[in-house]
Amino acid sequence: MVLVLSLVGVALLLALGLFAFGLRRRLLQRSGGTFDCNLRWNAPQPAAYTDEAPAEAVPPLVDGKGWAYGVARYNGDQIEWFRVFSYAPRPRRFLERNLIEVLQRRNPEGEEELALLSDSVILACSLHGTRVELAMSEDALTGFLAWLEAAPPGQRVNVA
């Protein structure tokens, strides 16, 4: 009898946890302007990368480690990034429009193809001198770049 009650309790907690994930995702998307966006913070820099080298000359990173699944939400002049597998109601990272500098755009290669969603495009950016990589769908990338370019007059925007 105790074993049955324990199993029912565990199943109930598991169902409640899954419901909470779904509810949090729904609340994040309620205001609109959200998109799936994987993030790799402080991404390793390719060995041959220099500021003078064009984006095509930069060798791709094939290391699939360090990616975190997330949901990004536009909020004025910043993007709020939330981890998917978290119960936290607050964003984990803030990406401010005037501090984002786009460095490179590439397709996932090697282990990244397994670590990311199937239709992802990787955008390497610099934020406060930190290399950040964002992986999103082609449609979300178009919206993201349009959002960057739509900065108010007087703001510095660097979109490669």
C-alpha positions as CSV (number, residue, x, y, z in Angstrom):
1,M,0.0,0.0,0.0
2,V,2.8,2.4,0.9
3,L,4.5,1.6,-2.4
4,V,1.4,2.4,-4.4
5,L,0.9,5.7,-2.6
6,S,4.6,6.6,-3.2
7,L,4.3,5.8,-6.9
8,V,1.1,7.8,-7.2
9,G,2.7,10.7,-5.4
10,V,5.8,10.6,-7.7
11,A,3.5,10.5,-10.8
12,L,1.5,13.4,-9.5
13,L,4.6,15.5,-8.9
14,L,5.9,14.7,-12.3
15,A,2.6,15.7,-13.9
16,L,2.5,18.9,-11.9
17,G,6.1,19.7,-12.9
18,L,5.3,19.2,-16.6
19,F,2.1,21.3,-16.3
20,A,4.2,24.1,-14.7
21,F,6.7,24.0,-17.6
22,G,3.8,24.3,-20.1
23,L,2.1,27.1,-18.1
24,R,5.3,29.1,-17.9
25,R,5.9,28.8,-21.6
26,R,2.3,29.9,-22.3
27,L,2.6,32.9,-20.0
28,L,5.9,33.9,-21.7
29,Q,4.2,33.8,-25.1
30,R,1.0,35.5,-24.0
31,S,2.3,39.0,-24.8
32,G,3.6,38.0,-28.2
33,G,7.0,38.7,-29.8
34,T,8.6,35.4,-28.7
35,F,10.7,33.0,-30.7
36,D,12.7,29.8,-30.0
37,C,16.4,30.8,-29.6
38,N,19.2,28.7,-28.4
39,L,22.1,30.5,-26.8
40,R,25.8,29.9,-26.2
41,W,27.2,32.5,-23.9
42,N,30.9,33.2,-23.9
43,A,31.3,31.0,-27.0
44,P,34.8,29.9,-27.9
45,Q,36.3,32.1,-30.5
46,P,37.7,30.5,-33.7
47,A,41.5,30.4,-33.7
48,A,41.8,32.2,-37.0
49,Y,39.3,35.0,-36.2
50,T,40.5,38.6,-36.3
51,D,38.6,41.8,-36.5
52,E,39.9,42.4,-40.0
53,A,39.0,39.0,-41.4
54,P,35.7,38.7,-43.3
55,A,33.1,36.4,-41.9
56,E,33.6,33.9,-44.7
57,A,37.3,33.4,-43.7
58,V,36.3,32.4,-40.1
59,P,36.4,28.7,-39.7
60,P,33.2,27.3,-38.2
61,L,33.1,25.9,-34.7
62,V,32.0,22.3,-34.7
63,D,31.8,21.9,-31.0
64,G,28.2,21.2,-30.0
65,K,28.8,21.9,-26.3
66,G,27.5,24.8,-24.3
67,W,24.1,25.4,-26.0
68,A,21.1,26.1,-23.8
69,Y,17.6,25.8,-25.2
70,G,15.6,28.9,-24.7
71,V,12.8,31.3,-25.6
72,A,13.5,34.9,-26.5
73,R,11.0,37.8,-26.2
74,Y,11.2,41.3,-27.6
75,N,10.8,43.9,-25.0
76,G,11.4,47.5,-26.3
77,D,15.1,47.9,-26.9
78,Q,16.2,44.6,-25.5
79,I,15.6,40.9,-25.8
80,E,14.8,38.9,-22.8
81,W,16.1,35.3,-22.9
82,F,14.5,32.6,-20.8
83,R,15.8,29.0,-20.4
84,V,13.2,26.4,-21.5
85,F,14.0,24.0,-18.7
86,S,13.5,26.4,-15.8
87,Y,10.7,27.5,-13.5
88,A,12.1,31.0,-13.1
89,P,9.6,33.7,-14.1
90,R,12.4,36.2,-14.8
91,P,14.7,36.2,-17.9
92,R,18.2,34.6,-17.5
93,R,19.8,37.1,-20.0
94,F,19.1,40.5,-21.4
95,L,20.4,41.4,-24.8
96,E,20.3,45.2,-25.4
97,R,19.9,46.3,-29.0
98,N,22.5,49.1,-29.0
99,L,25.2,46.7,-27.5
100,I,24.8,43.8,-30.0
101,E,27.3,43.6,-32.8
102,V,26.8,40.9,-35.4
103,L,30.0,39.2,-36.3
104,Q,29.0,36.2,-38.4
105,R,26.2,34.0,-39.7
106,R,26.7,30.3,-40.3
107,N,24.9,26.9,-40.4
108,P,25.4,24.3,-37.7
109,E,28.1,21.8,-38.4
110,G,29.4,18.6,-36.8
111,E,28.0,18.0,-33.3
112,E,26.0,21.3,-33.4
113,E,23.6,19.7,-35.9
114,L,22.6,17.2,-33.2
115,A,22.6,19.8,-30.3
116,L,20.3,22.4,-32.1
117,L,16.9,22.3,-33.8
118,S,16.9,21.0,-37.3
119,D,16.3,24.4,-39.1
120,S,18.6,26.5,-37.1
121,V,20.9,29.2,-38.3
122,I,23.7,30.4,-36.0
123,L,24.4,34.1,-35.5
124,A,27.7,35.0,-33.8
125,C,27.5,38.3,-31.9
126,S,29.6,40.4,-29.6
127,L,27.9,41.8,-26.5
128,H,29.9,43.9,-24.0
129,G,33.0,42.2,-25.5
130,T,31.6,38.7,-24.8
131,R,31.1,36.4,-27.8
132,V,27.5,35.2,-27.8
133,E,26.0,32.7,-30.4
134,L,22.3,32.6,-31.0
135,A,20.7,29.7,-32.9
136,M,17.2,30.3,-34.4
137,S,15.1,29.5,-37.4
138,E,15.5,31.4,-40.6
139,D,12.2,33.3,-40.0
140,A,13.2,34.3,-36.5
141,L,16.6,35.4,-37.8
142,T,15.0,37.7,-40.4
143,G,12.9,39.2,-37.6
144,F,15.8,39.6,-35.3
145,L,18.0,41.4,-37.9
146,A,15.0,43.7,-38.8
147,W,14.6,44.5,-35.1
148,L,18.3,45.3,-34.9
149,E,18.2,47.6,-37.9
150,A,15.0,49.3,-36.7
151,A,16.9,51.1,-33.9
152,P,15.8,54.6,-33.2
153,P,17.8,57.4,-34.8
154,G,21.1,58.1,-33.1
155,Q,21.7,54.6,-31.9
156,R,24.7,52.7,-33.1
157,V,23.7,49.5,-34.9
158,N,26.2,47.1,-36.4
159,V,24.6,44.4,-38.5
160,A,26.9,42.4,-40.8
